[in-house]
Amino acid sequence: MSKTALAREAQNKLNAANQNFTRAAAERDHAVRDARNSGVSATELAAHLGLSRQQIHKIIKGA
């Protein structure tokens, strides 16, 4: 396989990974908002997800 074909294949894999990441982040954000709207505290969400409370608040606000 040529070097350009290898680079193109690597780029295609990276593009797919970025798309998967974007979808997963959107699903996580939706789940965080849903949990918060159901009464789960930002502190509890942060602890379970390994995020800071500030990150949880950014997700909730849609930042």
C-alpha atoms as one frame of an Amber mdcrd trajectory, in Angstrom:
protein
   0.000   0.000   0.000   1.366   3.436  -0.905   2.214   6.013   1.716  -0.581
   8.289   0.512  -3.068   5.432   0.730  -1.914   4.742   4.297  -2.316   8.415
   5.178  -5.795   8.492   3.596  -6.791   5.359   5.514  -5.524   6.878   8.767
  -7.449  10.087   8.040 -10.629   8.113   7.374 -10.212   6.309  10.709  -9.664
   9.620  12.474 -12.770  11.111  10.853 -14.857   8.128  11.970 -13.460   8.365
  15.507 -14.302  12.077  15.647 -17.863  11.371  14.513 -18.217   8.648  17.155
 -16.837  10.994  19.804 -19.291  13.736  18.833 -22.243  11.330  18.999 -21.112
   9.889  22.338 -20.626  13.364  23.834 -24.116  14.383  22.697 -25.601  11.238
  24.266 -23.712  11.905  27.496 -24.844  15.521  27.557 -28.460  14.496  27.044
 -28.201  11.910  29.840 -26.605  14.471  32.187 -29.369  17.010  31.523 -32.010
  14.326  31.957 -30.508  13.149  35.255 -30.157  16.719  36.521 -33.777  17.466
  35.597 -34.761  14.354  37.570 -33.122  15.716  40.698 -29.629  14.211  40.608
 -27.181  16.766  41.973 -24.320  18.144  39.913 -21.942  16.892  42.601 -23.286
  13.352  42.319 -23.157  13.420  38.524 -19.602  14.733  38.609 -18.519  11.982
  40.986 -20.075   9.228  38.878 -18.694  10.549  35.593 -15.247  11.590  36.777
 -15.900  15.214  35.837 -15.842  18.426  37.819 -19.033  20.146  38.942 -18.063
  23.018  36.667 -17.992  20.656  33.684 -21.418  19.333  34.653 -22.769  22.890
  34.813 -21.300  23.638  31.356 -23.035  20.547  29.971 -26.329  21.538  31.572
 -26.084  25.046  30.125 -25.236  23.620  26.717 -21.763  25.104  26.563
